[in-house]
Amino acid sequence: MLKKIFLPTIFLALAYGFWYSPNFKEIAAGVSIFLFGMLFLEQGFSAFSGGILENILKKSTNKIYKSLSFGIITTSIMQSSSLVSVITISFIGAGLIGLAQGIGIVFGANIGTTTGAWLIAGFGLKVKISAYAMPMIVFGIILVFQKTKLLKGFGYILAGLGFLFLGIHYMKDGFESFKQTIDLSTLAVSGYLGLFMFTGIGVFATVVMQSSHATLVLILTALAAGQITYENALALSIGANVGTTITAIIGSMSSNIQGKRLAGAHLIFNLVTALIAIIFIYQLMDIVDCTSKLLGISQNDWTLKLALFHTYFNVIGVIIMTPMIPILVEFLTKTLKEPIDIVLYSKPKYLSDDVQEFPIAAIAALKKECDNLYEHSFEVLAHAINLNRTDIRSYRPISEIVKSSTNNMTLNIDELYKIKVKSLYDAIIEFSTKAQVNMTPEEIKRTYELQTAARDVINAVKGMKELEHNIHKYSAHSNNVIKEEYNLLRELLGKLLRKVEQIRKNPNEDDLLFKFVLVRKNIEDFDEQINQTVDELIRNDKISVSMASSLMNDSGYLHNIGINIINFIEILYIKENETLSIMYDELISEDLKD
């Protein structure tokens, strides 16, 4: 509803501006060209986000100061806090970095955006940059049409910078010409009334343009042309800082709960920073004046002083808010909770559109979603053999648990399969297929492996559908012999499930790998020895032929379920680690005995 009203209103306002003043067209065109340049820049830097940027992000955010540094440096280089925010949200969604690290990056990005104001005030408004713009656009567009991803990326960046420069040129000339007909500085409002009013205008302008950089350029060019007062320009820059959070909030809409929490942190940070800047604006203005004298900035160089003010209040905000990150994380975790829904558990936790654009994040999200798929399947597998998950995860001997668990658990595996498992598997296949578009052959190979792991989990659950009926029938049977055989079957599967849980928590523990291989061999031995066991039991009239055939069939189901679960663990936790993989292969080749 808001979009239906908002867009026509903007169009009508622009149409009136175009009709009212020809110079307004030049300013509006300048803003449009600048925004187009921002899109080109983001597209260009996205071409380099297929590995380099993600690898740096993954390795350089384990400490808060590193997260801050990453946000500052990358935003300063790319001049796009939006791209940095999108990548950060995707990494948080994939579980590669925590919320605290993501908040650190966003805080750093706020400082990084101040470099744009310095570049424009110190260079863009004092040099005829249109002379550089045209060649950059020409050479950039030529590179854009090349097939090589690297050249295309450089082309987008070069053309983007050219469009940025051209946009600044048009805005600058537009405001200069505009002053000859209308002097907007006569609309200036002093004091706190003007401060709040122009802060609101800054918020509105940034929401409309979806770029605080574009708003700052507009402010700086208007200030340079004398169309707004210095004090009102400061208020507009504060508003631009608050307005830019809307972009992050919109970007988080398709993300999981962690992405939404990061957008919340961004909003809180910018509101607190804006409040501090408004309350202490006159003290900050005095500090800017003193610093300007020390730096040799002219008393009347309002644009550079605005850049200095913009830097000061963002840095102060980071200094104040950084020690509060743990409190902010706790607050957001408690406030923004995953909605409780009866079918929510069947929805993917880590897969989202913003994650699939970045290969490293996409693969990490796929792995976590496969593990999430197993977590849902684990409930079905455990209950089908009449065991509780808490018992399997405990240190109590599995044989003891099996003997004491004589009551059948009522469950509808078909229903659980559809609700809890199948929908997640479908989401994994769809996500991995779409994510492969941006991947290298090696990365695509890994997505296929993860698809296979998910399929193995699905097959294990399907196998359990066949096994469950006889387990419930014979584990409480009056014939103690067949009961013991089925309890042995339950025990083997219970031991495997326990080892899987332990490996999921700590895959690098050597002793666990040894025990896992031992359980694997026991399952294989059980299936190989069952014929001999059954023959002996039939000859001694201990079980009926019907019982024997059921036991033989179920031994085959047990073997297949076990192998599927083992394959899942191999793909997710063992084979991707070269050291673990070599050790695992050596253990399998040995003659292990229980």
N, C-alpha and C positions, 0 to 999 in steps of 0.2 A: 504493500500500500504506500509506504514512504517513498519507494523508488518511483512509483507512478506519479507522485506529486513533485518529488525532488528534481528529477531530470527535466521535466518541462519548465519548471521554475528557473533552472539554470539557463536553459536555452532562451527563455523569454528575456532574462536579465542581460544575456550576451547580445541578443538581437537589439535590445534597446540601446545598449552601449555602442554598438556598431552604427546605429542610426544617429545617435546623439553626437558622436565625435569620431571623425576619421582616424584620429591619433589613437583612440582606444583600440582600433583594429590592430594597430602595430604592436601595442602592448600585449593584447590577447594572443596574437600570432606568435610573439616572442615566448610567452608562457607555454603555448602548445608545442613549439619547436623544442623548447628546453625539456619538456616532459617526454617528447619523442626521443630526444637524446638520452634521457634517463633509461627509457625502455631498451634502447640499443645497447647502452652500457651494461645493463643487467643481463641481456641476452649474450653479450660477449663474454662476461665473466662466468656466466653459467656454462659456457663451453669448456672452461677450465675447472669446473667443479666436478668433473667425472672421476676425480682421484686425488689430485694434488691438494686442493682446498680441504676436502674431507679428511685426508690423512693428517694434514697439519692440525685440523680441528680435533681429531680423535686423540692426538698425541700431546696437544698443548693446552689441555683444559682440566688436567687432574688437580690443579690448585686454583684458588680464586684469583690470585694475582696473574696467573697465566691466562685465565679466561678473560679478565679485564684487558690484558695486553692484546690478546687475539682480537677482541672486539674493536679496540682502538686502531690497530694496524690495518686489519682487513677493510674496515669502513673507510679509513683514510685513503687507502689505495683504490678501492672500488667506488668510493663516493656513493655508496648505496647501502644504507642501513637495512632497507627492506630485504635485499638479497641475503645479507648476513642473518637477518631474523628468520627468513624462510629456511635456510640451511640449518640453523640452530634448532628450530621447531622440529624439522625432520629428524635430526639426530636425537633429540629428546624423545620424540615419538617412537624411534627405533630402539631406545634404551641404551644408546652408545654413550651418552653423557647424562648426568643427573640434572635435576632442576636447578640446584645451586650453581652448577657450572654454566648452565644456560642463562641464568640471571646475571652472572658475572659478564658474559659476552654482551648481553643487552646493555648493561651499564657502560661497558667499554665502548660500544657502538655509539652511545650518546656523545661521548667525548670525541669519537672519530668523526662525527658529523660536523663538528666545529671547524675542522680543517677546510671544509667546503666554503664556509663564510670567509676564512682567511684568504683563500685562493681568489675568490671573487672580489673581495674588498681590496686586496693587495695587488692583484694582477688584472682581473677581468674588467674592472671599471676604470683602470688607469692606462690600459694599452688597447689599441685598436685590434681587438681579437678577431674581428670579422675577416681580417686578412689571413689569419691562420685557419679559420673555419672552413672556407671553401676547399682548399687543397686536401684537408683532412677528410672531408666528406667524400670527395672524388676518389681518393686512394682507398678509403675505407669501403666504399660501395663496390669497388673493383674486387677487393679481397673477399667481401661477403659472398660473391658469386663463385668463389673457388670451392672445390669439392673437399679439400682437406679441412678437417675440423679445427685444427690449430689456426690456419689462415683465416677461416671464417670468423673465429673468435676474435682474432686481432682486428679483422675488418669491422666487426660490430663495435669494438671498443674505440677504434679510430674514428669511425663515422659518428658514434655516439658523442665523443668529445667535440667533434666538429659541430654537431647540432646543438650541443650545450652552449658553445661559444656563440653560435649564430643567434640562438634564443636570447642570450644575455645582451647581445648587440641590439636586437630589435626592441627589447624591453627598455634598454638604456635610452635609445633614440626616441622611443615612443613617449617616455616620461618627459624628456626634454621638450619635445614638440607639444605635448599635452599642456605643459606649464604656460605656453603662450596663449592658450584659450581659457584654461581653468586652473586655478591654483588650489590644489587639494589641501595645502598646509593651512588654509583658512578654516578648515574643518577640524583642526587640532583641538583636543580637549586635554587640559592639564590636570594634575592632581590624581588622586586615587580613582576618581570617576573615569577619567581618560584611560588610566592604567587597566582597569577591569574591562572597559568597553573595547579597547584595542586588543586586549588579550583574547577576548571572545571572537573578534574579527579574525585574529591569527589562527584560532582553532578552526573556525568555519572555513577559511581559505585553504588550510591544509587538508581538511576532510574532503573538500571538493576536489582538490588537485591530487590527493593521495601521495603527496611528496613534500616533506619539510624542506628539502633542498630547493624546490621550486618556489616555495613561499619565502624562504630566506633571500633568494635571488631577487624576487619581486620587491621585498622590503628594502634590500640594499640599493637596487636601482632607483626606487622611488626616493630613498633617503639621499642618494647622490644627486638627484635632480631637484632636491629641496621640496618635494611634494608632500613629505611627511616630516614631522619634527623628530628629533633624536629620541626624546622621551617616549613618544608614541611608537617609534620603531622598536625600542626595547620591549615594550609591551607586546607588540606583534610577534617578536621572536620568541617570547615566552609562550604565547598562544600556539605558535608553530610547533614547539616542543611537545605540547599536550596533544595537539591534533594528530601528530604522527603516530600516536598509539592506536588510533583507529585502524590504520593499515595492519598493525600486528594483530589486533582483535579480529579483523576480517580474515586474515591469513590463518588464524587458529581455529576458525569455524570447522574446517575439514580435518583438523588434527584430533588426536586423542586428548584425554584429560590433562596430560602433562603439558601439551602445547597450549591449552587454554590457561593453565596456571602460569605459564611463562608470559602470555599476553597480559594476564592480571598483574604480574610483577612489573611489567613494562608500564602499565597504566599507573600503578601506585607510585613507582619511581618518578615518573614525569609529573604527576600531580603534586607530590611532595616537593620536588625540585622547583616547580612553578610557584608554589606557595612561599617557599623560602625566598625566591627571587623577587616576588611581589612585596613581601613584608619588608625585606631589607634592600629594596631597589635603590634608594637614595644613598645608602652606605656603599652599595656595590658601585654606583656611579662615581662616588668619591675615590674608591679603590682603583677603578678604571682610569680616572684622571691622573692619579699618582703614577700608576704603571705606565701610562702613555708617555708621561714626561721622561721616565727612566728609559723607555724604549725609543725615544725620539719621534714619537707619533705626534703630528701636528694637533694643536688644540681644536682645530676645526675639521679634522679628518674624521667625520662622524662614522663613516663606513668601517674603518679599521677599529674604531672604539666600540662599535656594535659587535664586531667579530670578537673583540677582547671580552666584552660583557657576556656574550654567548658562551665563550669558553669558560669564564669564571663560574657562572651559575651551574653549568653542567658538571664541572670538576668538583665544586662544593657539594653538589647533590650526590656524586659518587663517593666522596669522602665520608659524608654523613650516613649514607645508606649501606655501604659495603659491610661494615661490622654487623649490620642488622639482617644480612642475608639468611642466616640460619633461622631467625625469628620469622622472616618473611616466608621462607619455605614451609615452616610449620603452620603458619597462619593460612597459607594458600591450600595446603594439603587438607586441613580441617574444613576450610570454607568451601572449596571447590571439590566436591566428592563425585565419584562415578555414580550416575543415577541408578537406583535400584530398580531392576526390571526382571520379571520372571523369565524372559528369554534373552536377557543381556549377555549371559554367559556364553551363548552360542555365537556372539558377534566377535570379530577379531579385535584383539587388544592393541596390536602394534602396526597394523596395516592401514595406511591412509594415502590419499592422493599426493600430499606434499612429500611423503617419504619416498615414493616410487621414482621420483625424478632424479634422485642421487644414488648411484649404484651401491656404494659402501653402506649407506644407511638402509637401502632396500634389502640388501643381503642380510644385514644384521636383524632387521625387522622380520624377515622371513624365518630366520633361525629361531628367533624368540617366539614367533607365532606357531612354528612346528612344535616347540616345547610346550606352548600353551595348549595345542591340540592334544599332545600326549597327556597333559595334566587332566584334561577333561576325559580322555579315554581311560586314564588310570582308575578313575572312580568306577567305570563300567567293568574293567578287568578285575579289580579287587572284589567288588560285590558279587560278581559272577561266580567266584570261587569261595563265597561266604566269608570273606575277610574284610575287616575295616582298614581304611587307609592309615589311620593313626597307629594301629597295631603293626602294619607292615613297616612304617617309618620308625617304630620303636626299636629297642635293643633286645626285646624279649625273643627267645628262640622261636623260629617259624614253626618248628615241629610241635612245640607246646601250644602255640596259638591255634594251629590247625585242629589239634585234638580237642581243644576247649570250644571251638566254633562249630557247634553241631546244628544250630538253627539256620534254616535256609533264609536268605535275604530275598524278599520279593522285589523284583525289578522287571521292567519291560525293556529288554535290550534294544528291540526294534525302535521303540519310541525314543529312548536315550540316544541311540545312534543318529536318528534324524535331527533331534533337537540340539544335542551337545557336540556331536562330532562331524557329521556330514556337512553342515553349513560352514564350519571353520575350514574344512578341507576344500570346499568350493571356493572360498575366499582366497585361500593360499594359491590355488591354481590360477585364478583370475589375476591376482596381484602379480605373481611371478611372470606371467605371460606379458603383461603390460610393462613391467619394469625392465624387461630384456631389451626394449627399444634403445635405451641409453647405455647398454652394457658392452664390455669387451667380450671376446669369445671365452676367455677364462672365467669371467664373472657369470656369463650365461651358463657355463658348465656347472658352476656352483649352485645356481638356481635349480638346474635339473636334478642335482643331487638332493637338494632340500625337498623338491617335489617328490622324489623317490622315498625320502624319509617319511614324509607325510602319508604317502600311499601305504607304506609298511605299517604305520599305526592304524590306518583304516582297516587293513587286512587282518591285523591282530584282533580288532574289535569284531569284525565279521566272523573270524574263526571262533571267537568266544561265544557267539550266538549259537553255534553248533555244539559247543562243549557244555554250555551252562546247564542244559536240561538233565543230562546224565550225572553231572556233579551233584546237583540238587537231589537227584533220585537215589544215588548210591552212597553219598557221604553220610547219609542217615539211615542206611539199609540195615535190616536185621541180620544179614549175612556179613559177619565181621571181616571175612577175607576180602570180599569185593570192596567193603568199606575202607579197609586198610590200603588197598591198591589205589583207590580214588583219593584218599587222604595223602598218599605219596605223590600223586599227580598234583594235588593242590599245593603241597609243600614245595615241590620243585618250582612251580610257577610263582609262589609267594617269595621264594628266595631270589628268583630272577627280578621280580618287581622291587624287592628291597635293594638289591645291588644297583638297579637302575636309578632309584631315588638317591642313593649315596653318590653315584657318579654325577648325576645332575647337579648336586651341591658342590662336589669337589672332584672334578674329572682328572686332576693331576696327581692324585694320591696313588702311589705305586701299588700298595697292598690291595686297594680296591680293584685295580685292574686285574690282578692275579685272581682274586675271588670271583670276579665277573667271568673270567675265562673258565674257571672251575665249574661254575653253575652252568655255563654254556655246554661244557663237556658232559655234565651229568644229565642234561636234557637230551643230548644226542645219544648217550648211552642207554637211557631209559627207553627210547624209541627202538633202538637196535636190539635190546634184550627182551622186549615185551613178548615176542613170539614164543621164546623159550619159557618165559614165566607163565604165559597163558596155557601152553601145552601141559606143563606140569600140574597146574591147578585143575585143569579139566580131567586129566588122568586120575587124579586123587579125589575127584568128585567134590571139590571144594567150591567150585562155581559152575553155573550152567553155561551152555554154549551161547545162549543169548547174552549173558553177562560178558563172556569172553570176547564176542564180536564187538560189543559196545566198547570194552576196554581197549581193544586193538585200534578201533577207529578213533577213539578219543586220544590215544597216545599219538596218533598222527596229527590230530588237531593241536595237541599240546606242542608238538615239535614245530609245526608251522607258526603257531603263535609266538613261541619262543624265538625262532629265527627272525621273524618280522620285528620283534622288539629289539633283538640284538643288532639287526641291520640299522635300525633307527639310531641306536646309541653310537654305533660305529660312524655313521655319517655326521651326526650332530656334534659329537664330543671327542671322538678318537682319531678318525682319519684326517681331520683338518690340522691336527697337531703332529708334525713329522716325528718328533721324539716319542710321543705316545703311540703312534701308529707302528713304528719299528718294534717297540717293546711288546705291543699287543700281538703282532705277527709272530714274534719269537715265542711268546707264551703259548700261543695256539699250537705251534709246531712241537712243543714239549709234550711228554706223556704225563699229564697231571692226573692225580688221583685224589679223591675226597678222603 
